[in-house]
Amino acid sequence: GRNERHMRIIFCYPAWTGEYGLFGHFAKRNSTWPPLSLALLGAVCEQAGHEAIILDGEADGLNREELAERAVALEPDIIGLTCYSPFFHLSADVAESVKKLNPNIPVMVGGPHITIMKEKSFLPQFDYAFMGEAERSLPAFLEAYRNFAGFPPGIIYRKRGKIINTGEANWVTDISTKGRDVGQFYPLDEFPFPARHLLPMEKYLLGTLRGRKHFTSIQTFRGCPWRCQFCCSDKLNTTRVIMRSPKRVVEEMVEVRMKWPAITHFYIVDDVLTLWPKHVTEICDRINAEPLLKGKVTFEGSTRANLVNDDLIKYLAETGLIRLSFGLETTDPKMRVTIQKRVPMESYSASNRICAKYGVEALNSLMIGLPGETRETIRTTIEWVRSQRDISQANVAIAVPYPGTEFGDMAISGTHGVQLMDQDFARFLRYGNAVTRVGDMGPQELVEWQNWAFVRIYSAPWRWLPVLRKHGIVGFLMQMLRVLRLWRRWLFRGWRPLGPVMR
């Protein structure tokens, strides 16, 4: 009950891969991810003396109705949801199902979409919305809720039918970081480790060149100091970089290994893993000094191609680095200026080569449909990637004009040759769907180009073995079947990119 000392909070994570169709099958087959943000919120709730439960609809194969039924049956004091723009409708549907089953259970929601859209996203089935980071505001909110007191900053709620916004959330940071060297101040150390014991940890698997591994995600710092045009850095305050101490990071790894010995792989979710070499090398030093970790774990992450050198990758690989992702986006120099991607093209060739030298899988991420895109720029980018033998995997996404991004503003205003064709966030998907027209290329043509890019990159024979290792025989055969189907469809239907589909 509301007046009791302890509350039962149930966090629901809706299944999402079904939204992507065949792409979703590959996503689920290749990886099922733990909802790390909900595990962290569960931990701060437990720290404040409450009971937390997480229902992972994706890992447990629950549809939205089943997720809501299970949550309501557990008699929660409050239900929590998080949402990103393309999956906002999933959280909204779960909340609606909860209200149909029991309209008296309050539902709270947070996440990037809420932070950006604020009151515009505050649907009738939501009772409370959290803007910004909730690690501090959620325990404060629960305390106020239980004691009928005023809510902290960062909350949207209704009072007598009127929507109230308590103002900007207090971001996790501290003025004492000013003038200090990195490594002297660690604001994120104040939070407990994510409550992984609330998750079905045995169900989280990730495909790697060394087979599918039991894994967990982990964070060593938050933020990225750059402002790419397709990222909502201003609205989400992500250019502010805040750290965890290497000591604390490795202590968390040790806890994971002690509680779940089957987990041998860590996905580091930092935006720029090698932003501060001292930080990541100290983490490696501590891994190598820890008997539970040294030689027994692997890890991966993402970084910028110009923040990599031979000595650094050599040491990271010796410690356990097996995959590193670079955001290439496009090879076109004009487009790279427009999207503010200030990394020289030669850095990608060099970084991919260094990774290959030390047995680290190099992954390059691309985007089709950015401002200035033409059929020729797509083809040039894809042909460059296809020819690079040091790239073992490439992700080809369709650029999405997410709310709060400069790209989103361009699409809405129709500038730079980009025009928004669909305002349904449920269709803001990176794979198998497009919501923009770029130049004279409509949404369906962008999807065709994405399919062509997939075929072109993965029909290269030197990529077949990595696909087999990562997806297993069934996944490999499905991937090859997809390549053949698309190829046959184009041959009979007559769709052609610039030049032959296959050579």
BANUMI-825292 format. One record per residue (C-alpha): residue number from 1; z, y, x. Coordinates in nm, 2 decimals. Each point is the difference from the previous one (the first is absolute). Example, Ala and Ser with C-alpha at 12.3 -4.5 7.8 and 13.67 -1.06 7.14 Angstrom:
residues 2
R   num       pz       py       px
R     1     0.78    -0.45     1.23
R     2    -0.07     0.34     0.14
end
This chain:
residues 503
R   num       pz       py       px
R     1     0.00     0.00     0.00
R     2    -0.05     0.36     0.09
R     3     0.37     0.08     0.05
R     4     0.07    -0.30     0.23
R     5     0.06     0.05     0.37
R     6    -0.29    -0.21     0.10
R     7    -0.35     0.01    -0.14
R     8    -0.27    -0.27     0.00
R     9    -0.33     0.14     0.11
R    10    -0.32    -0.20    -0.02
R    11    -0.30     0.10     0.19
R    12    -0.34    -0.13    -0.12
R    13    -0.31    -0.04     0.22
R    14    -0.31    -0.07    -0.22
R    15    -0.27    -0.23     0.12
R    16    -0.30     0.20     0.12
R    17    -0.26    -0.22     0.17
R    18    -0.15    -0.10    -0.33
R    19    -0.13     0.36    -0.04
R    20    -0.24    -0.06     0.29
R    21    -0.17    -0.32    -0.13
R    22    -0.15    -0.20     0.28
R    23     0.12     0.26     0.26
R    24     0.35    -0.06    -0.15
R    25    -0.04    -0.38     0.05
R    26    -0.06     0.06     0.37
R    27     0.28     0.26     0.02
R    28     0.24    -0.25    -0.15
R    29    -0.13    -0.29     0.20
R    30     0.02     0.19     0.33
R    31     0.33     0.17    -0.07
R    32     0.29     0.03    -0.24
R    33     0.21     0.30     0.09
R    34     0.37     0.06    -0.05
R    35     0.07     0.32    -0.19
R    36     0.19     0.16     0.29
R    37     0.07     0.33    -0.18
R    38     0.18    -0.18    -0.29
R    39     0.19    -0.21     0.25
R    40     0.13     0.31     0.17
R    41     0.10     0.16    -0.34
R    42     0.17    -0.33    -0.09
R    43     0.20     0.02     0.32
R    44     0.12     0.36    -0.07
R    45     0.10    -0.10    -0.35
R    46     0.20    -0.29     0.14
R    47     0.15     0.23     0.26
R    48     0.12     0.23    -0.29
R    49     0.17    -0.30    -0.17
R    50    -0.27    -0.09    -0.26
R    51    -0.17    -0.32    -0.07
R    52    -0.38     0.00     0.09
R    53    -0.26    -0.26    -0.11
R    54    -0.37     0.01     0.10
R    55    -0.26    -0.18    -0.21
R    56    -0.33    -0.03     0.20
R    57    -0.27    -0.06    -0.25
R    58    -0.27    -0.04     0.27
R    59     0.18    -0.26     0.20
R    60     0.14    -0.19    -0.30
R    61    -0.33     0.01    -0.20
R    62     0.14     0.19    -0.30
R    63    -0.21     0.21    -0.23
R    64     0.13     0.33    -0.13
R    65     0.14    -0.15    -0.32
R    66     0.18    -0.28     0.18
R    67     0.13     0.25     0.26
R    68     0.15     0.22    -0.28
R    69     0.14    -0.31    -0.19
R    70     0.17    -0.12     0.32
R    71     0.15     0.34     0.07
R    72     0.13     0.06    -0.35
R    73     0.15    -0.35    -0.02
R    74     0.22     0.09     0.31
R    75     0.16     0.27    -0.21
R    76    -0.04     0.29     0.25
R    77     0.17     0.34    -0.02
R    78    -0.33     0.15     0.12
R    79    -0.34    -0.12     0.11
R    80    -0.19     0.15     0.29
R    81    -0.37     0.02     0.08
R    82    -0.21     0.14     0.28
R    83    -0.36     0.10    -0.02
R    84    -0.31     0.10     0.19
R    85    -0.29     0.18    -0.17
R    86    -0.24    -0.30    -0.05
R    87     0.29    -0.22    -0.13
R    88     0.18     0.27    -0.20
R    89    -0.12    -0.17    -0.33
R    90     0.16    -0.33     0.11
R    91     0.35     0.16     0.02
R    92    -0.07     0.20    -0.32
R    93    -0.09    -0.33    -0.18
R    94     0.32    -0.18     0.13
R    95     0.21     0.30    -0.12
R    96    -0.17    -0.01    -0.34
R    97     0.06    -0.38    -0.03
R    98     0.37     0.06     0.09
R    99     0.03     0.27    -0.27
R   100    -0.15    -0.24    -0.26
R   101     0.25    -0.27     0.08
R   102     0.30     0.23     0.03
R   103    -0.05     0.38    -0.05
R   104     0.36     0.07     0.11
R   105    -0.05    -0.11     0.36
R   106    -0.08     0.31     0.21
R   107    -0.30    -0.02     0.24
R   108    -0.02     0.20     0.32
R   109    -0.32     0.04     0.21
R   110    -0.08     0.14     0.34
R   111    -0.26    -0.03     0.27
R   112    -0.29     0.21     0.14
R   113    -0.18     0.05    -0.34
R   114     0.32     0.14    -0.16
R   115     0.07     0.23     0.30
R   116    -0.35     0.15    -0.02
R   117    -0.06     0.01    -0.37
R   118     0.36     0.08    -0.11
R   119     0.02     0.08    -0.37
R   120    -0.36    -0.09    -0.06
R   121     0.09    -0.36     0.07
R   122     0.32    -0.01    -0.20
R   123    -0.11    -0.22    -0.29
R   124     0.22    -0.06    -0.31
R   125     0.10    -0.35     0.12
R   126     0.16     0.15     0.31
R   127     0.36     0.14    -0.03
R   128     0.04     0.12     0.36
R   129    -0.24     0.08     0.28
R   130     0.07     0.04     0.37
R   131    -0.19     0.24     0.22
R   132    -0.01    -0.05     0.38
R   133     0.22    -0.25     0.19
R   134     0.26    -0.16    -0.22
R   135     0.23    -0.16     0.27
R   136     0.25     0.29    -0.05
R   137    -0.09     0.12    -0.35
R   138     0.02    -0.34    -0.17
R   139     0.37    -0.07     0.09
R   140     0.09     0.36    -0.09
R   141    -0.19    -0.04    -0.33
R   142     0.18    -0.32    -0.09
R   143     0.33     0.16     0.07
R   144    -0.09     0.30    -0.22
R   145    -0.14    -0.23    -0.27
R   146     0.31    -0.21    -0.02
R   147     0.23     0.30    -0.01
R   148    -0.21     0.21    -0.24
R   149    -0.03     0.26     0.27
R   150    -0.29     0.23     0.11
R   151    -0.29    -0.17     0.18
R   152    -0.09     0.06     0.36
R   153    -0.33     0.17     0.12
R   154    -0.32    -0.20    -0.03
R   155     0.05    -0.13    -0.35
R   156    -0.21     0.05    -0.32
R   157     0.16    -0.10    -0.33
R   158     0.01     0.10    -0.37
R   159     0.28     0.19    -0.17
R   160    -0.03     0.04    -0.38
R   161    -0.37    -0.07     0.02
R   162    -0.06     0.26     0.28
R   163    -0.12    -0.11     0.34
R   164     0.24     0.12     0.28
R   165    -0.09     0.01     0.37
R   166     0.30     0.04     0.24
R   167    -0.22     0.13     0.28
R   168    -0.13    -0.11     0.33
R   169     0.17    -0.31     0.14
R   170     0.19     0.03     0.33
R   171    -0.23    -0.17     0.25
R   172     0.16    -0.23     0.26
R   173     0.01     0.22     0.31
R   174     0.23     0.23     0.19
R   175    -0.04     0.35     0.16
R   176     0.18    -0.14     0.31
R   177    -0.33    -0.18     0.09
R   178    -0.14     0.34     0.10
R   179    -0.02     0.05     0.37
R   180     0.11    -0.35     0.07
R   181    -0.20    -0.27     0.18
R   182    -0.12    -0.29    -0.20
R   183     0.25    -0.29     0.04
R   184     0.31     0.22    -0.03
R   185     0.02     0.01    -0.37
R   186    -0.05    -0.28    -0.25
R   187     0.04     0.11    -0.37
R   188    -0.12    -0.33    -0.14
R   189     0.29    -0.19     0.17
R   190     0.23     0.11    -0.27
R   191    -0.16    -0.24    -0.25
R   192     0.08    -0.37    -0.03
R   193    -0.25    -0.27     0.08
R   194    -0.23    -0.08    -0.30
R   195     0.16    -0.25    -0.23
R   196    -0.24    -0.28     0.07
R   197     0.25    -0.25    -0.15
R   198    -0.12     0.13    -0.33
R   199    -0.36    -0.11     0.06
R   200    -0.17    -0.34     0.01
R   201    -0.05     0.03     0.38
R   202    -0.16    -0.35     0.03
R   203    -0.30     0.12    -0.21
R   204    -0.11     0.28     0.23
R   205    -0.29    -0.12     0.21
R   206    -0.26     0.19     0.21
R   207    -0.32    -0.14     0.15
R   208    -0.04     0.05     0.37
R   209    -0.23    -0.13     0.28
R   210     0.29    -0.24     0.07
R   211     0.01    -0.13    -0.36
R   212     0.19     0.11    -0.31
R   213     0.35     0.11     0.10
R   214     0.32     0.06    -0.19
R   215     0.06     0.37     0.06
R   216     0.19     0.31    -0.11
R   217    -0.09     0.37     0.03
R   218     0.23     0.23     0.20
R   219     0.01     0.37     0.07
R   220     0.08     0.17     0.33
R   221    -0.08     0.36    -0.11
R   222    -0.15     0.20    -0.29
R   223    -0.27     0.25     0.00
R   224    -0.33     0.10     0.18
R   225    -0.05     0.35     0.14
R   226    -0.37     0.02    -0.09
R   227    -0.16     0.11    -0.32
R   228    -0.30    -0.21    -0.08
R   229    -0.19     0.12    -0.31
R   230     0.04    -0.32    -0.20
R   231     0.38    -0.01     0.05
R   232     0.26     0.19    -0.21
R   233     0.21     0.10     0.30
R   234     0.10     0.34    -0.15
R   235     0.12    -0.12    -0.34
R   236     0.18    -0.30     0.15
R   237     0.14     0.19     0.30
R   238    -0.13    -0.27     0.23
R   239    -0.08     0.22     0.30
R   240     0.38     0.01     0.06
R   241     0.07    -0.29     0.24
R   242     0.35    -0.15    -0.02
R   243     0.12    -0.28     0.22
R   244     0.21    -0.32     0.01
R   245     0.15    -0.10     0.33
R   246    -0.16    -0.29     0.18
R   247     0.35    -0.16     0.02
R   248     0.02     0.01    -0.38
R   249    -0.36    -0.13    -0.05
R   250     0.07    -0.30     0.23
R   251     0.33    -0.07    -0.17
R   252    -0.19    -0.03    -0.33
R   253    -0.25    -0.24     0.16
R   254     0.29    -0.21     0.12
R   255     0.16     0.00    -0.35
R   256    -0.33    -0.12    -0.15
R   257    -0.04    -0.28     0.26
R   258     0.36    -0.11    -0.06
R   259    -0.03    -0.01    -0.38
R   260    -0.36    -0.12    -0.03
R   261    -0.09    -0.20     0.31
R   262    -0.35    -0.07    -0.14
R   263    -0.09     0.37     0.03
R   264    -0.17     0.04     0.34
R   265    -0.22     0.30    -0.06
R   266     0.08     0.37    -0.07
R   267    -0.25     0.25    -0.15
R   268     0.11     0.34     0.13
R   269    -0.09     0.24    -0.28
R   270     0.01     0.33     0.21
R   271    -0.31     0.21    -0.04
R   272    -0.04     0.04     0.37
R   273     0.17    -0.28     0.20
R   274    -0.07     0.14     0.34
R   275     0.07     0.37    -0.09
R   276     0.28     0.00     0.26
R   277    -0.06    -0.27     0.26
R   278     0.37     0.03     0.11
R   279     0.12    -0.09    -0.35
R   280    -0.22    -0.31    -0.04
R   281     0.05    -0.12     0.36
R   282     0.38     0.03    -0.04
R   283    -0.03    -0.22    -0.31
R   284    -0.19    -0.25     0.22
R   285     0.26     0.02     0.27
R   286     0.27    -0.09    -0.25
R   287    -0.21    -0.28    -0.15
R   288    -0.04    -0.15     0.35
R   289     0.37     0.02     0.06
R   290     0.08    -0.18    -0.33
R   291     0.00    -0.39     0.02
R   292    -0.07    -0.03    -0.37
R   293    -0.31     0.21     0.03
R   294    -0.15    -0.03     0.35
R   295    -0.31    -0.22    -0.01
R   296     0.08    -0.10    -0.36
R   297    -0.14     0.29    -0.21
R   298    -0.33     0.18    -0.03
R   299    -0.07     0.34    -0.15
R   300    -0.28     0.24    -0.10
R   301    -0.06     0.35    -0.12
R   302    -0.23     0.30    -0.02
R   303    -0.07     0.29     0.23
R   304    -0.26     0.26     0.11
R   305    -0.26    -0.12     0.24
R   306     0.07     0.28     0.25
R   307     0.37    -0.09     0.02
R   308    -0.07    -0.33     0.18
R   309    -0.03    -0.09     0.37
R   310    -0.03    -0.31     0.21
R   311     0.36    -0.02     0.12
R   312     0.15     0.06    -0.34
R   313    -0.20    -0.26    -0.18
R   314     0.06    -0.25     0.29
R   315     0.38     0.04    -0.05
R   316    -0.02    -0.01    -0.38
R   317    -0.21    -0.31     0.01
R   318     0.23    -0.17     0.25
R   319     0.29     0.07    -0.24
R   320    -0.18    -0.13    -0.31
R   321    -0.26     0.25    -0.13
R   322    -0.29    -0.21    -0.16
R   323    -0.18     0.26    -0.22
R   324    -0.06     0.37     0.01
R   325    -0.18     0.21    -0.26
R   326    -0.20     0.32     0.06
R   327    -0.12     0.24    -0.27
R   328    -0.36     0.05     0.09
R   329    -0.12     0.11    -0.35
R   330    -0.35     0.11     0.11
R   331    -0.21     0.04     0.32
R   332    -0.18     0.31    -0.12
R   333     0.12     0.30     0.21
R   334    -0.05     0.26    -0.28
R   335     0.20    -0.20    -0.25
R   336     0.27    -0.06     0.25
R   337     0.05     0.37     0.04
R   338     0.00     0.05    -0.38
R   339     0.27    -0.27    -0.05
R   340     0.20     0.14     0.30
R   341    -0.02    -0.33     0.19
R   342     0.06     0.14     0.34
R   343    -0.04    -0.32     0.21
R   344    -0.30    -0.03     0.23
R   345    -0.24    -0.28    -0.08
R   346     0.02    -0.13     0.36
R   347     0.37    -0.07    -0.06
R   348    -0.08    -0.27    -0.25
R   349    -0.23    -0.19     0.23
R   350     0.26     0.03     0.28
R   351     0.30    -0.10    -0.21
R   352    -0.18    -0.29    -0.17
R   353    -0.10    -0.12     0.35
R   354     0.36     0.02     0.13
R   355     0.13    -0.19    -0.30
R   356    -0.26    -0.28     0.06
R   357     0.09    -0.01     0.37
R   358     0.36    -0.09    -0.09
R   359    -0.07    -0.23    -0.29
R   360     0.10     0.26    -0.27
R   361    -0.20    -0.01    -0.31
R   362    -0.17     0.34    -0.05
R   363    -0.04     0.10    -0.37
R   364    -0.20     0.31    -0.09
R   365     0.03     0.16    -0.34
R   366    -0.30     0.18    -0.16
R   367    -0.06     0.22    -0.30
R   368    -0.32     0.03    -0.20
R   369    -0.06     0.31    -0.22
R   370     0.18     0.27     0.20
R   371    -0.13     0.36    -0.02
R   372    -0.35     0.03     0.16
R   373    -0.07    -0.38    -0.04
R   374    -0.36    -0.10    -0.02
R   375    -0.17    -0.34     0.00
R   376    -0.09     0.05     0.36
R   377     0.36     0.09     0.11
R   378     0.13    -0.32    -0.17
R   379    -0.26    -0.22     0.16
R   380     0.06     0.16     0.34
R   381     0.37    -0.06    -0.02
R   382    -0.03    -0.36    -0.12
R   383    -0.26    -0.08     0.27
R   384     0.23     0.14     0.27
R   385     0.29    -0.21    -0.12
R   386    -0.22    -0.31    -0.03
R   387    -0.11     0.03     0.36
R   388     0.35     0.04     0.14
R   389     0.10    -0.35     0.10
R   390     0.35     0.13     0.09
R   391     0.07     0.07    -0.37
R   392     0.11    -0.33    -0.15
R   393     0.06     0.14    -0.35
R   394    -0.11     0.31    -0.19
R   395     0.13     0.12    -0.34
R   396    -0.26     0.20    -0.20
R   397     0.16     0.20    -0.28
R   398    -0.15     0.25    -0.24
R   399     0.15     0.34     0.05
R   400     0.23     0.08    -0.29
R   401     0.08     0.36    -0.11
R   402     0.37    -0.05    -0.04
R   403     0.19     0.28    -0.16
R   404     0.16     0.24     0.25
R   405    -0.27    -0.06     0.26
R   406    -0.25     0.26     0.12
R   407    -0.27    -0.26    -0.08
R   408     0.14    -0.02    -0.36
R   409    -0.02     0.38    -0.03
R   410    -0.37    -0.01     0.12
R   411    -0.09    -0.27    -0.25
R   412     0.16     0.19    -0.29
R   413    -0.16     0.33     0.09
R   414    -0.34    -0.17     0.09
R   415    -0.02     0.15     0.35
R   416    -0.14    -0.16     0.32
R   417    -0.24    -0.21    -0.21
R   418     0.28    -0.20    -0.15
R   419     0.05    -0.03    -0.38
R   420     0.28    -0.18    -0.19
R   421    -0.16    -0.23    -0.26
R   422     0.31    -0.18    -0.14
R   423     0.35     0.14    -0.05
R   424     0.17    -0.33    -0.09
R   425     0.24    -0.08     0.29
R   426    -0.03    -0.37    -0.08
R   427    -0.35     0.02     0.14
R   428     0.11     0.18     0.32
R   429    -0.06    -0.32     0.20
R   430    -0.12    -0.03     0.35
R   431    -0.19    -0.33    -0.05
R   432    -0.27    -0.10    -0.26
R   433     0.02     0.34    -0.18
R   434    -0.07     0.36     0.06
R   435     0.08     0.32    -0.20
R   436    -0.21     0.26     0.19
R   437    -0.36     0.10     0.04
R   438    -0.08     0.10     0.36
R   439    -0.33     0.19     0.05
R   440    -0.24    -0.20    -0.22
R   441     0.19    -0.33     0.04
R   442     0.18    -0.09    -0.32
R   443     0.31    -0.22    -0.03
R   444    -0.19    -0.33    -0.05
R   445    -0.22     0.07     0.31
R   446     0.31     0.06     0.21
R   447     0.13    -0.34    -0.11
R   448    -0.33    -0.16     0.10
R   449     0.03     0.16     0.34
R   450     0.35    -0.14     0.03
R   451    -0.13    -0.35    -0.08
R   452    -0.29     0.05     0.25
R   453     0.24     0.11     0.27
R   454     0.22    -0.31    -0.06
R   455    -0.31    -0.22     0.03
R   456    -0.14     0.18     0.30
R   457     0.33    -0.01     0.20
R   458     0.11    -0.36    -0.08
R   459    -0.34    -0.16     0.02
R   460     0.03     0.05     0.38
R   461     0.06    -0.35     0.14
R   462     0.26     0.12     0.25
R   463     0.23     0.10    -0.30
R   464    -0.01    -0.34    -0.17
R   465     0.28    -0.16     0.22
R   466     0.25     0.29    -0.06
R   467    -0.06    -0.03    -0.37
R   468     0.05    -0.38     0.01
R   469     0.33     0.04     0.20
R   470     0.13     0.27    -0.23
R   471    -0.10    -0.14    -0.34
R   472    -0.01    -0.37     0.07
R   473    -0.29    -0.23    -0.10
R   474     0.01     0.08    -0.38
R   475     0.02     0.38     0.07
R   476    -0.28    -0.02     0.25
R   477    -0.23    -0.19    -0.23
R   478     0.07     0.25    -0.28
R   479    -0.07     0.29     0.23
R   480    -0.33    -0.16     0.11
R   481    -0.09    -0.08    -0.36
R   482     0.05     0.36    -0.09
R   483    -0.23     0.11     0.28
R   484    -0.27    -0.24    -0.12
R   485     0.04     0.10    -0.36
R   486    -0.04     0.37     0.07
R   487    -0.29    -0.06     0.23
R   488    -0.18    -0.21    -0.27
R   489     0.07     0.26    -0.27
R   490    -0.16     0.27     0.20
R   491    -0.30    -0.21     0.10
R   492    -0.07    -0.09    -0.37
R   493     0.09     0.34    -0.15
R   494    -0.17     0.21     0.27
R   495     0.29     0.23     0.10
R   496    -0.04     0.11     0.35
R   497     0.19     0.22     0.24
R   498    -0.19     0.20     0.26
R   499    -0.17    -0.29     0.19
R   500     0.04    -0.37    -0.06
R   501     0.32    -0.14    -0.13
R   502     0.02    -0.27     0.27
R   503    -0.18    -0.02     0.33
end
